[in-house]
Amino acid sequence: MKRIFWMGAAALGLWLLAGDAWSAQVRGRVDFYGPSGVFPMVNANVALCTAPGACVAQGVTGADGMYYLTTAPGNYQLVINGMTKQQLQVPDVPLFDVAPLPGNR
């Protein structure tokens, strides 16, 4: 009975560790371009989609214009405020940075 318990506990631990390896945090910044300069875009809607309308991760930018999304590695469209801005290939890494993008251009 103890052997079965420890085998199950070990399998659960491996499953939990493997689950972390199959996701990446995607982070980036959305900028607003105005007549007086470039500023962080606050409350921009950001999504990672596999196809139009099929979004797997969504978020909103903070006061610093930053967004943080967690998803599995793969190919995505980065959509900001309903407009596709960039094609992304998210690798199997813990953290993936996206270069700043304009939210109003």
C-alpha positions as CSV (number, residue, x, y, z in Angstrom):
1,M,0.0,0.0,0.0
2,K,2.8,2.4,0.9
3,R,4.5,1.6,-2.4
4,I,1.4,2.6,-4.4
5,F,1.1,5.8,-2.5
6,W,4.7,6.9,-3.2
7,M,4.5,5.9,-6.8
8,G,1.3,8.0,-7.2
9,A,3.0,10.9,-5.3
10,A,6.0,10.8,-7.6
11,A,3.9,10.7,-10.7
12,L,1.9,13.7,-9.5
13,G,5.1,15.6,-8.8
14,L,6.5,14.9,-12.3
15,W,3.2,15.9,-13.9
16,L,3.2,19.2,-12.0
17,L,6.8,19.9,-13.0
18,A,6.1,19.0,-16.6
19,G,3.1,21.3,-16.6
20,D,5.3,24.3,-15.8
21,A,7.6,23.5,-18.7
22,W,4.7,23.7,-21.2
23,S,3.8,27.3,-20.5
24,A,5.5,30.6,-21.1
25,Q,4.8,34.1,-19.7
26,V,4.6,36.6,-22.6
27,R,5.1,40.2,-21.7
28,G,5.4,43.4,-23.6
29,R,4.4,47.1,-23.6
30,V,1.8,48.9,-25.7
31,D,2.6,52.6,-26.5
32,F,0.3,55.5,-27.4
33,Y,1.7,57.8,-30.1
34,G,0.5,61.4,-29.7
35,P,1.4,64.9,-30.9
36,S,3.5,65.5,-27.8
37,G,5.3,62.2,-27.7
38,V,5.0,58.5,-26.9
39,F,3.4,57.3,-23.7
40,P,2.4,54.0,-22.2
41,M,-1.2,53.0,-23.3
42,V,-3.3,52.3,-20.2
43,N,-6.2,49.8,-20.3
44,A,-5.4,48.4,-23.8
45,N,-7.0,45.0,-24.5
46,V,-4.3,42.5,-25.4
47,A,-4.9,38.9,-26.6
48,L,-3.0,36.0,-28.1
49,C,-5.1,34.2,-30.7
50,T,-4.6,31.1,-32.8
51,A,-7.2,32.4,-35.3
52,P,-9.6,35.3,-35.5
53,G,-11.9,35.0,-32.5
54,A,-10.0,32.0,-31.1
55,C,-8.0,33.7,-28.3
56,V,-6.2,31.6,-25.7
57,A,-4.9,34.4,-23.4
58,Q,-6.2,37.9,-22.8
59,G,-5.3,40.8,-20.5
60,V,-5.3,44.5,-20.1
61,T,-2.3,46.8,-19.9
62,G,-1.5,48.6,-16.6
63,A,-0.5,52.2,-15.9
64,D,2.9,51.4,-17.3
65,G,1.5,50.0,-20.6
66,M,2.7,46.5,-19.7
67,Y,0.8,43.3,-20.3
68,Y,1.5,39.8,-19.0
69,L,-0.1,36.7,-20.6
70,T,0.5,33.0,-19.9
71,T,0.2,30.5,-22.8
72,A,1.6,27.3,-24.2
73,P,4.4,27.5,-26.8
74,G,3.1,27.9,-30.3
75,N,2.2,30.3,-33.1
76,Y,-0.1,33.2,-32.3
77,Q,-1.5,36.5,-33.5
78,L,-1.0,39.4,-31.0
79,V,-4.1,41.4,-31.0
80,I,-4.3,44.9,-29.4
81,N,-7.6,46.6,-29.1
82,G,-9.1,44.4,-31.7
83,M,-6.4,44.9,-34.3
84,T,-3.8,42.2,-35.2
85,K,-0.4,43.8,-34.6
86,Q,2.1,41.0,-34.9
87,Q,2.6,37.3,-35.6
88,L,4.4,35.6,-32.7
89,Q,6.1,32.3,-32.3
90,V,6.3,31.7,-28.6
91,P,9.1,29.2,-27.7
92,D,9.2,26.8,-24.9
93,V,10.8,29.2,-22.4
94,P,9.6,30.5,-19.0
95,L,9.6,34.2,-20.1
96,F,9.2,35.6,-23.6
97,D,9.6,39.4,-24.2
98,V,7.8,41.2,-27.0
99,A,9.2,44.5,-28.3
100,P,7.0,47.6,-27.6
101,L,4.1,48.0,-30.0
102,P,2.0,51.0,-31.0
103,G,-1.6,50.7,-29.8
104,N,-3.1,53.5,-31.9
105,R,-1.2,53.0,-35.3
